[in-house]
Amino acid sequence: MEFQCSSSPTGSIAKLSSLAILIVLLLSCFTFTSTDAYDALDPNGNITLKWDIMSWTPDGYVAVVTMFNFQQYRHIQAPGWSLGWTWAKKEVIWSMMGAQTTDQGDCSRFKGNVPHCCRKDPLVVDLLPGTPYNQQIANCCKGGVLNSWAQDPGAASSFQVSVGAAGTTNKTVKLPKNFTLRAPGPGYTCGPAKIVRPTKFVTSDKRRVTQALMTWNVTCTYSQFLAQKTPTCCVSLSSFYNDTIVNCPTCTCGCQNNRTDPGSCVDPNSPYLASAVSNPGKGNNLNTPLVQCTSHMCPIRVHWHVKINYKEYWRVKVSITNFNYRMNYSLWNLVVQHPNFDNLTTSFSFNYKSLTPYAGLNDTAMLYGVKFYNDFLSQAGPLGNVQSELLFRKDSSTFTFEKGWAFPRRIYFNGDNCVMPPPDSYPWLPNSSHKPIPSLFHLAMTVIASFVFLVTYS
């Protein structure tokens, strides 16, 4: 075979350029960590900030900022959200209602009236329930808690801000930049503010419509990869037809530290438990998980037990256990994907809502606690557990206990994807256990050993 090389410098450079581009593309596939926020079970989920300018003032404007949670099952729990941005010019916040900034900043250049905040990069938090009425506006003062859309359609959190920016009009106003949302930890990435059609408001008597003078939107999306380095929950499995209990994979959410010097985990009977819970230590906070030492080291474990088989129905028991000594989960929810949810008959002590991320496919359910009964999952301990049973009607064309069909395909806790055991470890039916199939290597070795035996002793 004869190879020919082009003698044209231009052709050589073009080939080298194409090769360089190919190498860069290949390296990008392997070296860059994905932070894609796309969620297959909630493809359109996001948190949208709507910034409505309601009136112009001699030295700025008054705006109402509203945070809408369009995520089906991911909510913001206590201690709540915090919202930050960077002013484009030399704006200050003269006053706020329904929220406050965490730091006033240096306002020494002002004489007389002192602004609420002079920082270039203010950080805003929601006010607490029980705030005096004259400091409130609609949808405020919930301590930063914001329900998911499926649990509370129309879930929103609002505050009013009076901005000082001399000479500002709709022609000269500058949109804030670098929006950040913590809920309460990382995970959200916010895009740039974009001017949109002004929001319209309907009065309470529905007889008059008003509109904002100017509106811009900011869209924030969530990525579990950005929120934490390790998973936060795992799934274990069991069934009535098999004695095997499939536990969460070892070190699912990390591995144990020295038990005599607790760091990320502690034994429930350890004398260090009380001090570890009450003293998070330097550089940490109460949101940093301190879990009970287990083989999986996860703050949350979800257990799915196939309980009973009836003639026309089958029953499952679902248990959620909290191993985190520093976290109580309020308004928790569980999202489960299983093909038999199109025939769910009863959920005995959890609320149930069908999720249809794709039209015509009803295989995903959202389960959450009953208010004032089990919607609060206590920290690790005797009360750190909630459970319910699900009753499914059988579909003769699809139902089977074989090959792990009765176990869920995917489980989320509070919007985070839980780690499932490997499929080959699922409890199998006794009559469907795998029979060892001899490989060619083992067969050849058996033949050789037999031949050697016959030659030796013949």
Buried (B, 14 or more C-beta within 10 A) or exposed (E): EEEEEEEEEEEEEEEEEEEEEEEEEEEEEEEEEEEEBEBEBBEEBBBBBBBBBBEBEEBBBBBBBBBBBBBBBBBBBBBBBBBBBEBBEEBBBBBBBBBBBEEBBEBEEEEEEEBBBBBBBBBBBBBEEEBEEEBBBEBBBBBBBBBBBBBEEEBBBBBBBBBBBEEBEEEEBEBBEEBBBBBBEBBBBBEEBEEEEBBEEEEEEEEEEEEBBBBBBBBBBBBBEBBBEBBBBBBBBBBBBBEEEBBBBEEBBBEBBEEEEBEBBBBEEBEEBEEBBEEBEEEEEEEBBBBBBBEBBBBBBBBBBBBEBEEEBBBBBBBBBBBBBBBBBEBBBBBBBBBBBBBBEEBEBBBBBEBEBEEEEBBBBBBBBEEEEBBBBBBBEEEBBBBBBBBBBBEEEEBEBEEBBBBBEBBBBBBBBBBBBEEEBBBBBEEEEEEEEEEEEEEEEEEEEEEEEEEEEE
